[in-house]
Amino acid sequence: MTKPHQPWFVRRPMPASPVKIHLIGIAGAAMGAFACMLRDAGYTVQGSDTNVYPPMSDELTRRGVAWMEGFAAEHLDWGPDLVIVGNVCRRDNPESVAAEAAGIPSVSFPQAFADLFLGDRVPVVLTGTHGKTTTTTLAAWLLHQGGLSPGLLVGGVARNFGATYLLQGGAGDPFVVEGDEYDTAWFDKGPKFLHYCPKICVLNNIEFDHADIYDDLDEIIENFDRLMDRLGPETLLLANVDDPLVMARAARASGRVLTFGFGAEATLRATEIAPDALGCAFTFHRPDAEPVRVRSPMAGRHNVWNTLAAFGIGLELGLTMPVMQAALQTFVGVKKRQEERGEVGGVLVIDDYAHHPTAIRETVDALRARYPGRRLWAVYEPKSNTARRNVHQVEYARAFDSADRVVFARPFVKRDAFGDDERLDTERLVAELRGRGVDATYLPSVDATLAHLLASVLPGDVVAFMSSSGFEGIHDRLLAGLRASASDA
């Protein structure tokens, strides 16, 4: 079925100097962080959402941001002069309808962010299917340590800053932004990154994802093409030379293009890549400079690409390699990215966001190198809108080869817009993995998964949980169960 025509980029009128701002959908991770960011910037902020619960409810209250439960037209009675419409908000949302009827300007989150924070800055926008959050956070840390006072907005908690955003600097300073390809609002089905007008842009990789809003890879490619077409002659694009789809898009850019990667043709190149228990080492090559050996605390080949991109940003903005190498040594990453949650009785628990098969494969390979000689468990919850579908059924069967034990929890159950014939067949996937010689198990619930692990893990094991959400707190529950077992022994 052909989709109805949608404009690919929508900007709405903004008030010149808004003071009171209302957010519809304030309890989402991105919208909640943006509400706090607005509050810190001096705006009066309120909002509304359904099922507002900790930790976001506590964080909003702690930061002085008032919120109302549910959606109702009277929630606008406090008189905001700007309404920000979250992408969870439907066209018939009563607050969105009331704002339109009252003539209150209503814009999307990315437009509001761009208009209120990026106008006089140097937008540095990180895009691609994988690695956006880590590369955004790393780039901001390198610039911060180099004394450049960057702003930051990222879709994860940057552990060096203890936050998802950073408000510092001023006109002419860089503002580092994660450029999400997810859609923007009910009235704007284009990706968020189209609003950010990069001066420096990274395109790291392109694969099929977000099956709830994109029918196929071609639709995703089309939106990255639109981003390339928005890069003016004064911009810099950092493009991953090892991804043919990226390089085909890069040919459309009218500004400078700088390539990075492992291939011999890369302008910024990594060779002699050596993953180990401390992270990864590689030799960094660039024009008109001697190669340097780089030691990174981050494990995995994918994080070498991420580091090359961040180095490219730093070099463009005047940082030296010694400054960036020193900053890299102090980078502690992002929550839920190979995050060590604790170790009890010799069992180490890792939390990771990986849910796309490529991300899973790279993460499992990285953990294998980081923890040599230890039995590695890969425990996966298919929860994202793409992971619950069977679009990557075949790819998942090859993503876990480096793990010693694989456990699949039942795909998250919600009211889906797709039928059972499109649903990921986890039991079939387990059978295929066993056929490849992988010790794989399917369990019908998170509780059953926890019980299985408590009965099976041994000292020395590494248990890596992978999910796009909280996995029902299984990380802390496993650690608590291990502590209880140790005290009973």
ChimeraX attribute file (.defattr): number of C-alpha atoms within 10 A of each C-alpha:
attribute: neighborCount
match mode: 1-to-1
recipient: residues
	/A:1	3
	/A:2	4
	/A:3	6
	/A:4	6
	/A:5	6
	/A:6	11
	/A:7	10
	/A:8	13
	/A:9	16
	/A:10	17
	/A:11	13
	/A:12	13
	/A:13	10
	/A:14	18
	/A:15	12
	/A:16	8
	/A:17	9
	/A:18	15
	/A:19	13
	/A:20	17
	/A:21	20
	/A:22	26
	/A:23	27
	/A:24	29
	/A:25	24
	/A:26	31
	/A:27	27
	/A:28	17
	/A:29	14
	/A:30	17
	/A:31	20
	/A:32	20
	/A:33	23
	/A:34	21
	/A:35	26
	/A:36	23
	/A:37	20
	/A:38	20
	/A:39	18
	/A:40	15
	/A:41	12
	/A:42	11
	/A:43	15
	/A:44	18
	/A:45	22
	/A:46	25
	/A:47	26
	/A:48	22
	/A:49	20
	/A:50	14
	/A:51	10
	/A:52	19
	/A:53	10
	/A:54	10
	/A:55	10
	/A:56	16
	/A:57	17
	/A:58	13
	/A:59	16
	/A:60	23
	/A:61	12
	/A:62	11
	/A:63	13
	/A:64	15
	/A:65	20
	/A:66	17
	/A:67	22
	/A:68	15
	/A:69	13
	/A:70	16
	/A:71	19
	/A:72	16
	/A:73	13
	/A:74	10
	/A:75	21
	/A:76	21
	/A:77	7
	/A:78	10
	/A:79	11
	/A:80	20
	/A:81	19
	/A:82	23
	/A:83	27
	/A:84	25
	/A:85	28
	/A:86	23
	/A:87	20
	/A:88	15
	/A:89	18
	/A:90	14
	/A:91	13
	/A:92	10
	/A:93	15
	/A:94	17
	/A:95	24
	/A:96	23
	/A:97	14
	/A:98	17
	/A:99	18
	/A:100	13
	/A:101	9
	/A:102	10
	/A:103	10
	/A:104	19
	/A:105	17
	/A:106	22
	/A:107	24
	/A:108	24
	/A:109	23
	/A:110	24
	/A:111	23
	/A:112	21
	/A:113	19
	/A:114	16
	/A:115	15
	/A:116	16
	/A:117	18
	/A:118	25
	/A:119	14
	/A:120	14
	/A:121	20
	/A:122	20
	/A:123	25
	/A:124	28
	/A:125	24
	/A:126	29
	/A:127	25
	/A:128	20
	/A:129	19
	/A:130	20
	/A:131	20
	/A:132	25
	/A:133	25
	/A:134	26
	/A:135	29
	/A:136	28
	/A:137	31
	/A:138	26
	/A:139	28
	/A:140	31
	/A:141	28
	/A:142	25
	/A:143	27
	/A:144	16
	/A:145	18
	/A:146	19
	/A:147	11
	/A:148	19
	/A:149	19
	/A:150	27
	/A:151	25
	/A:152	26
	/A:153	27
	/A:154	26
	/A:155	21
	/A:156	24
	/A:157	20
	/A:158	26
	/A:159	14
	/A:160	15
	/A:161	16
	/A:162	12
	/A:163	17
	/A:164	21
	/A:165	22
	/A:166	20
	/A:167	16
	/A:168	14
	/A:169	14
	/A:170	16
	/A:171	12
	/A:172	13
	/A:173	18
	/A:174	25
	/A:175	27
	/A:176	32
	/A:177	29
	/A:178	26
	/A:179	28
	/A:180	21
	/A:181	19
	/A:182	18
	/A:183	18
	/A:184	26
	/A:185	23
	/A:186	16
	/A:187	20
	/A:188	19
	/A:189	17
	/A:190	21
	/A:191	22
	/A:192	21
	/A:193	26
	/A:194	24
	/A:195	23
	/A:196	23
	/A:197	20
	/A:198	28
	/A:199	19
	/A:200	24
	/A:201	27
	/A:202	30
	/A:203	28
	/A:204	28
	/A:205	21
	/A:206	20
	/A:207	18
	/A:208	18
	/A:209	23
	/A:210	20
	/A:211	17
	/A:212	14
	/A:213	14
	/A:214	15
	/A:215	13
	/A:216	14
	/A:217	14
	/A:218	12
	/A:219	13
	/A:220	21
	/A:221	18
	/A:222	12
	/A:223	18
	/A:224	24
	/A:225	18
	/A:226	19
	/A:227	23
	/A:228	21
	/A:229	15
	/A:230	18
	/A:231	21
	/A:232	15
	/A:233	11
	/A:234	11
	/A:235	17
	/A:236	22
	/A:237	24
	/A:238	25
	/A:239	26
	/A:240	29
	/A:241	26
	/A:242	19
	/A:243	15
	/A:244	12
	/A:245	15
	/A:246	22
	/A:247	18
	/A:248	13
	/A:249	20
	/A:250	25
	/A:251	11
	/A:252	15
	/A:253	20
	/A:254	17
	/A:255	17
	/A:256	15
	/A:257	18
	/A:258	18
	/A:259	24
	/A:260	29
	/A:261	24
	/A:262	21
	/A:263	15
	/A:264	13
	/A:265	12
	/A:266	18
	/A:267	20
	/A:268	24
	/A:269	23
	/A:270	26
	/A:271	16
	/A:272	11
	/A:273	17
	/A:274	15
	/A:275	24
	/A:276	19
	/A:277	15
	/A:278	14
	/A:279	20
	/A:280	22
	/A:281	21
	/A:282	18
	/A:283	15
	/A:284	21
	/A:285	19
	/A:286	15
	/A:287	9
	/A:288	6
	/A:289	8
	/A:290	8
	/A:291	14
	/A:292	15
	/A:293	15
	/A:294	20
	/A:295	18
	/A:296	22
	/A:297	19
	/A:298	28
	/A:299	25
	/A:300	24
	/A:301	19
	/A:302	17
	/A:303	21
	/A:304	23
	/A:305	23
	/A:306	25
	/A:307	23
	/A:308	24
	/A:309	28
	/A:310	27
	/A:311	26
	/A:312	22
	/A:313	24
	/A:314	21
	/A:315	13
	/A:316	12
	/A:317	15
	/A:318	11
	/A:319	19
	/A:320	13
	/A:321	15
	/A:322	11
	/A:323	15
	/A:324	21
	/A:325	17
	/A:326	16
	/A:327	17
	/A:328	24
	/A:329	13
	/A:330	14
	/A:331	18
	/A:332	17
	/A:333	24
	/A:334	25
	/A:335	19
	/A:336	21
	/A:337	20
	/A:338	23
	/A:339	17
	/A:340	17
	/A:341	15
	/A:342	15
	/A:343	18
	/A:344	17
	/A:345	15
	/A:346	14
	/A:347	20
	/A:348	20
	/A:349	22
	/A:350	23
	/A:351	23
	/A:352	23
	/A:353	20
	/A:354	25
	/A:355	21
	/A:356	25
	/A:357	19
	/A:358	19
	/A:359	19
	/A:360	22
	/A:361	20
	/A:362	20
	/A:363	28
	/A:364	24
	/A:365	20
	/A:366	24
	/A:367	25
	/A:368	23
	/A:369	21
	/A:370	19
	/A:371	18
	/A:372	11
	/A:373	10
	/A:374	17
	/A:375	18
	/A:376	23
	/A:377	25
	/A:378	23
	/A:379	23
	/A:380	25
	/A:381	24
	/A:382	25
	/A:383	22
	/A:384	19
	/A:385	17
	/A:386	21
	/A:387	25
	/A:388	25
	/A:389	23
	/A:390	18
	/A:391	17
	/A:392	17
	/A:393	18
	/A:394	12
	/A:395	15
	/A:396	24
	/A:397	20
	/A:398	18
	/A:399	20
	/A:400	25
	/A:401	18
	/A:402	21
	/A:403	21
	/A:404	18
	/A:405	17
	/A:406	23
	/A:407	20
	/A:408	23
	/A:409	22
	/A:410	22
	/A:411	22
	/A:412	15
	/A:413	9
	/A:414	9
	/A:415	5
	/A:416	12
	/A:417	7
	/A:418	11
	/A:419	8
	/A:420	10
	/A:421	9
	/A:422	11
	/A:423	17
	/A:424	21
	/A:425	16
	/A:426	22
	/A:427	15
	/A:428	13
	/A:429	21
	/A:430	21
	/A:431	17
	/A:432	17
	/A:433	21
	/A:434	15
	/A:435	12
	/A:436	13
	/A:437	11
	/A:438	20
	/A:439	18
	/A:440	24
	/A:441	20
	/A:442	20
	/A:443	17
	/A:444	12
	/A:445	15
	/A:446	19
	/A:447	13
	/A:448	14
	/A:449	21
	/A:450	18
	/A:451	13
	/A:452	14
	/A:453	17
	/A:454	16
	/A:455	9
	/A:456	9
	/A:457	18
	/A:458	13
	/A:459	13
	/A:460	17
	/A:461	21
	/A:462	24
	/A:463	24
	/A:464	26
	/A:465	24
	/A:466	29
	/A:467	22
	/A:468	18
	/A:469	16
	/A:470	16
	/A:471	18
	/A:472	10
	/A:473	10
	/A:474	16
	/A:475	20
	/A:476	13
	/A:477	14
	/A:478	21
	/A:479	20
	/A:480	13
	/A:481	16
	/A:482	21
	/A:483	15
	/A:484	11
	/A:485	13
	/A:486	11
	/A:487	8
	/A:488	7
	/A:489	6
